[in-house]
Amino acid sequence: MNQVQFIQKIDNAQNKVAQILGHAKNPQVASKVEHSYDDKYLLAEFICNMGVASQVSCFQQFGLTANSLNELKGWAAAGDAVTLRFRSEEKCTFLRTETREEDSGVEQVTEGSLFGTISSKVITKIKEYFWKVEVSWEVVAFRGVGVEVMLRLNGRKGEHAIKTTSDIPPQAELISPSLVTNLDMTWFLTQLDKTSLNKDPSSFSPSFKIDRNHINCATPSQNPDIISALNYVNKLVQFCTEINRFIHKMINKLDASSIKSLNTQSLDQPDLLFVPILPMFQNQTPSFDTLPISSNTSSNNAQAEEEVDKTETTIAISFKRARRDDQESGSNVLLDISSVHKFLNEEARLLATRVDDLKQEFPTPTGVSLVSSNEATLVMVCGHMKRVCSAWSESIAFIENMLRSQLIAAIGHEVTPTDFDNYMSFHNNKFFASAYKPKPMVHSIRRSHLHSPEGTLSVERMSASSEASTESNANKPIETFCSSRTSLENDMGFSINAATRICFSGERHLHGWLRHDFSNTNQSSEKISLNARARQFSGFIVIVGRLLDANNIDPQHAFLVQNRDEVEIPLSVSTIPTAKEFKDSIQSLSPEQQRFAKAFREMQLGATLMGVLVIQIKPQLEAVLDLPPDSLTKEIKLTKDLFSLFIDYQIPSDLLKYSTDESANLNETLSTTPTAFKVAAVKGHVASMLEMVSEVK
């Protein structure tokens, strides 16, 4: 159920609330009343306490009394688990065989000339088998894991005769047990305290409270205490469902006439009952003096603080005034104690009325009938408990949705991972000094600050939701912490085969990316890519691999980017456990398994260090051809021809490089700088080689 439907459901309950409280009080759904954040915690505690109080009223119909509740609480206080068990057993016994004659009702008359008229009819003999089906069930509470210490709360044995036309039994001779379903009541019992108003052993007070200082307490509905409560609610729903299914199975064992005599439709009439769990606040300041208070004695003053619900049931429930942590007075918007007791009294009254009605409509439990008012009461109470649990869990979810809606209203829209990433960028700009701020990972590729860039290298991210968005929401570079070094003593390198190793030096940039995502973000929907872009008449080589250590890189891929090329390589990013998570995970493994896990993690950590090597082509060409630095900067056509000869035709560099033997001849014909001598010599070699290639073609 979404929030709009739930609010509509609460609004529909306003008429019933007005009948119970009167028109002087007009509580509203919590989202429509101005309140504080602390009031949301109080509302969550109030809902859970109302749920516990409602369960007390329902469990009384299971046979729970004040004495038995005190005994169960004693077990729980001693540290033992307390389990409520519903157990059933079925028997099938052969009774007798009867044979009866069944007249077809059709008489056949034959007229004969000799003997006159002859009349005949068909009579069928039917052999019938009678069986007695006995079903017994009981509700017990036991201590710990065994049933040596147990307390029987309710139970009954009924029987019914079944008639068949076959000697095959309608069911097994003995089914023991036919159903066993358990409910751990420990959490429920620990939420009930004895009231301090008097020494009445039959008076209890719900005491659920959220530990707001717990490290895992995030919101009024996201904390360990609420999670424990909802776990109990889910188990209770399953327990009631199993009981209802079993009793309806018992009803189906009856013949058609017996079922027709029972008003089975009255078993499930939710409109005749009242669910007291409503996430409501009151608009006005609560008047705690509405309860009968006398100022003559101090005991009457205490009664204003804690009023006991004096119903006609065996167990009395009282509520304590809810307080904020920072105030001595009660909450201004939470329902006052008198309203709470009216809700609980109305629920108990309607439950008792329905039990009396079922006693009139179904056979008495003291008889031998298979289904009596006892079973009908269980079905009715279990159905009501399921509706209470549904309202319980929906109300807790409503608080979380209300908090979420108010936050969205304050911000203006729902926060996405992209918004959160933008916020962290804003935060980092304010928090870090300029030298340590995370910066977009976009590296400009150039020979020096005196040269124009030849291209860029970047790591960019784009979520799937922004693929169809506008151009302004295109790929954005990730922001990384960067440490740069320009002069290092040791060179790095890699091997391209067994006999060749390439060493390189230059600027080194170490980037660290702190990724920000929501816990429920699907990382596969976000694309992260390595992008290389080259400008016109420029080119460079990109090598991608893993860093093995401070001196070695393991190349995995390499590609050439030139003349306005744009290369995008998707990066597969996955999350590995943190060091603490890894240590906790392997703590209980065997020594051999721990060694394997550590070795495997070492391999994973090695894969987390990606290395990207950028090799600028023009400086390397100048070095290979024995040309001075910057010789090819303006030689665009020559550079293009060299690319073609090296890449397309695999021409050895020795055939194109400048040699010192050519200097004398060039000096006799050219009066230019030495750099021009060398460039002219290379141009001549390139022209000769292109001419030869043209002739071969």
Buried (B, 14 or more C-beta within 10 A) or exposed (E): EEBEEBBEBBEEBBEBBBEBBEEEBBBBBBBEBEBEEBBBBBBBBBBBBBBBBBBBBBBBBBBBBBEBBBBBBEBBEEEBBBBBBBBBBBBBEEEEEEEEEEEEEEEEEEEEEEEEEEEEEEEEEEEEBBBBBBBBBBBBBBBBEEEEEBBEBBBBBBBBEBEEEEEEBEBEEEBEBBBEBBBBBBBBBBBBEBBEBBEBEBBBBBBBBBEEEEEEBEBBBBBEBBEBBBEBBEBBBBBBBBBBEBBBBBBEBBEEEBEEEBEBEBBEEEEBBBBBBBBBBBEEEBEBEBBEEEEEEEEEEEBBBBBBBEBEBBBBBBBBBBBBEEEEEBBBBBBBBBBBBBBBBBBBBBBBEBBEBBBEBBBEBEEEBBBBBBBBBBBBBBBBBBBBBBBBBBBBBBBBBBBEEEEEEEEEEEBBBBEBBBEBBEEBEEEEEEEEBBBBBBBEBBBEEEEEBBBBBBBBBBBEEBEEEEEEBEBBBBBBBBEEEEEEEEEBEBEEEEEEEBEBEBEEEEBEBEBBEEEEBEEEEBBBBBBBBBBEBBBBBBBBBBBBEEEBBEBEEEEBBBEEBEBEEEEEBEEEEEEEEBEEEBEEEEEEEBEEBEEEBEEEEEEEEBBBBBBBBBBEBBEBBBBEEBBBBEBEEBBBBBBBBBEEEEBEBEEBBBEEEBEEEBEEEEEEEEEBBBBBBBBBBBEEBBEEBEEEE
